[in-house]
Amino acid sequence: SPTAINGGAIFGTATGRLVVNILESGQTAWEQVISAATGVTELERIVDIDSEPLVSGGTIYVISYDGTLAAVELRTGRVIWKREYKSYRSMSISGSTLFLVDVNSNLFALDSRNGVELWSQGALKKRMLTGVTPVGKYLVAGDKYGYLHWFDQTDGKLVARLEVGGDDEDESIYHSPVEDNNILYTQTRDGKLMAIQTPK
C-alpha cells in the first residue's frame, strides 16, 4: 500500500525500489534502489517491498522480503542507513524506536536514527505475528492462533496475552491491531471484529 504525505505517494515495488510520485500529477519525484536481485533461483531473487512505507520526521523506513531495511531521506531519496532484516509486515515507531517483525515472527526494536538494534524477542517464532502496534508503553501483535500479545516497549518482554479467536487458524489475526482513543481494534480471519479497552 502507498503512503501519502507532503503531496507525494510513497510506495515500494516488486523490483526492490522505493518510489515517490507527485499526487497532483502522478509524475515520479525520485526513486531509490533499496534491494537488488541476487542468486540464481527465482526464490533467491525475490526483492519485493510488500509492507507499507513508514514516514516519521522527514525519514522513510522501508523493508524488503529479501533482507534489506533502509532509512531514506524523504526530500531527496538519499539512503541514510541500511541493515539486514527480512519482513513483509508493516513497521511501527514510538519516539525514536523503530519496531519490526521479521519473516520468522521475531520482534526487533532498533534506534531509528542509526539502525542499531536495541533488543529482540524470539519467544513467538512460527506463530505468524502481525506487525506490532504501540499502545501506551506496550506493543500489541496478533498471531495465527487468534491471540493478541502485549510486549514491553523497553525490553520486549512478553507481559500479557488475550485469546480473541478459538486457538484455531480459521480465527487467526493477519493484520496489525489498530488503536484509537484507548480502544484497540482487531479482526480475525473468519470476520469477527473486536474492540478492546486499553489502560490510559
C-alpha positions in Angstrom: 0.0 0.0 0.0 1.2 3.5 -0.7 1.8 6.1 2.0 0.6 9.7 1.1 2.4 12.6 2.7 3.5 16.1 1.8 1.9 15.9 -1.6 3.6 12.7 -2.6 2.6 9.0 -2.8 5.4 6.7 -1.4 5.4 3.0 -2.4 7.7 0.0 -2.8 7.9 -2.2 -5.8 8.4 -5.8 -6.7 11.8 -4.9 -8.1 13.1 -3.6 -4.7 12.7 0.1 -5.5 11.2 2.9 -3.3 9.3 5.4 -5.4 7.8 8.8 -4.7 5.1 10.1 -7.1 3.7 13.6 -7.0 0.0 13.3 -6.1 -1.1 16.2 -8.2 0.4 15.0 -11.5 1.5 11.4 -11.0 5.0 12.2 -12.1 7.9 10.5 -10.3 9.8 12.8 -8.0 12.5 10.3 -7.2 13.2 6.6 -6.9 15.8 4.7 -5.0 17.1 1.1 -5.2 16.6 -0.5 -1.8 17.4 -4.1 -2.7 18.8 -5.6 -5.9 18.1 -9.2 -7.0 20.9 -11.7 -6.4 21.1 -15.5 -6.5 20.3 -18.0 -9.3 16.8 -19.3 -8.4 13.6 -17.3 -8.7 13.1 -17.7 -4.9 16.6 -16.3 -4.1 15.9 -13.3 -6.4 12.7 -12.1 -4.6 13.3 -8.5 -3.5 9.6 -7.4 -3.1 8.8 -4.5 -0.8 5.4 -5.6 0.5 5.0 -3.6 3.6 3.7 0.0 3.6 6.5 2.6 3.9 6.6 4.2 7.3 7.3 8.0 7.4 8.5 9.8 10.5 10.3 13.1 11.0 11.4 13.5 7.4 12.6 9.9 7.1 11.1 7.0 5.2 11.6 3.5 6.7 11.2 0.6 4.2 11.9 -3.1 4.4 12.1 -5.8 1.7 11.4 -9.5 1.8 15.0 -10.5 0.9 16.5 -8.8 3.9 17.1 -5.0 3.5 15.8 -2.5 6.0 16.6 1.1 5.0 16.1 4.6 6.3 15.7 7.1 3.4 15.6 10.9 3.4 12.1 11.9 2.3 13.1 15.1 0.5 15.9 13.7 -1.6 15.8 9.9 -1.6 19.2 9.6 -0.1 19.8 6.4 1.9 20.7 7.3 5.5 21.4 3.7 6.7 20.8 0.1 5.8 20.5 -3.1 7.9 19.8 -6.7 7.2 16.2 -7.7 8.3 13.7 -9.7 6.3 10.0 -8.8 6.5 6.7 -8.3 4.7 4.9 -6.9 7.8 4.2 -3.2 8.4 6.7 -1.5 10.8 5.8 1.0 13.6 7.6 3.7 15.5 7.4 5.2 19.0 9.6 8.1 19.9 13.0 7.3 18.3 12.5 3.5 18.4 11.5 1.5 15.3 9.8 -1.8 15.7 9.6 -4.6 13.2 8.5 -8.3 13.0 10.6 -10.4 10.6 9.6 -13.4 8.4 10.1 -15.8 11.3 8.0 -13.8 13.8 11.0 -12.4 15.7 10.3 -8.9 17.1 13.0 -6.3 17.0 13.5 -2.8 18.3 16.0 -0.5 16.6 17.2 3.0 17.1 15.5 4.8 14.2 18.4 7.3 14.0 21.1 4.8 13.1 19.6 1.3 12.9 21.4 0.0 16.0 19.5 -3.0 17.4 18.2 -2.3 21.0 16.6 -5.7 21.8 15.0 -8.7 20.2 12.2 -11.1 21.2 12.0 -14.6 19.7 9.5 -16.3 22.0 6.8 -16.5 19.4 8.6 -17.9 16.4 6.5 -19.5 13.7 3.2 -18.0 15.1 3.0 -15.7 12.1 2.9 -12.5 14.2 1.4 -9.4 12.7 3.2 -6.1 12.8 3.2 -4.5 16.2 1.1 -1.5 17.3 2.4 0.8 20.0 -0.2 1.2 22.8 0.9 3.3 25.7 4.1 1.7 27.0 3.4 -1.6 25.3 3.4 -3.1 21.8 0.5 -5.3 20.6 0.5 -8.0 17.9 -1.8 -10.8 16.8 -1.0 -14.3 15.7 -2.2 -17.2 13.6 -4.0 -18.8 16.5 -6.2 -15.8 17.3 -4.2 -14.4 20.2 -3.2 -10.8 20.9 0.2 -10.4 22.7 1.4 -7.4 24.7 5.2 -6.7 24.9 7.0 -4.1 27.0 8.5 -1.4 24.7 11.6 -1.0 26.8 12.9 -4.6 26.6 10.5 -6.7 24.5 9.3 -8.8 27.5 6.0 -10.6 26.8 3.7 -9.3 29.6 0.1 -10.3 28.6 -2.0 -12.4 26.2 -5.6 -12.3 25.2 -7.4 -15.1 23.3 -9.6 -13.4 20.6 -10.1 -16.4 18.4 -10.6 -20.0 19.5 -7.0 -21.2 19.2 -7.8 -22.1 15.6 -6.2 -21.0 12.4 -9.6 -20.1 11.0 -9.7 -17.4 13.6 -6.2 -16.2 13.1 -5.3 -12.5 13.1 -3.4 -11.3 9.9 -3.4 -7.6 10.3 -1.8 -5.3 12.9 -4.3 -4.2 15.5 -5.5 -0.6 15.2 -5.5 1.7 18.3 -7.8 4.8 18.6 -8.6 6.7 21.8 -7.5 3.9 24.1 -9.5 1.3 22.2 -7.7 -1.5 20.3 -9.5 -3.0 17.3 -8.6 -6.3 15.7 -10.3 -8.7 13.2 -10.0 -12.5 12.8 -9.7 -14.4 9.6 -13.4 -15.6 9.8 -14.6 -11.9 10.1 -15.0 -11.4 13.8 -14.3 -7.7 14.8 -13.4 -7.0 18.4 -12.8 -3.7 20.3 -10.7 -4.0 23.5 -10.4 -1.3 26.1 -6.8 -0.5 26.9 -5.4 1.3 30.1 -5.0 5.0 29.8 
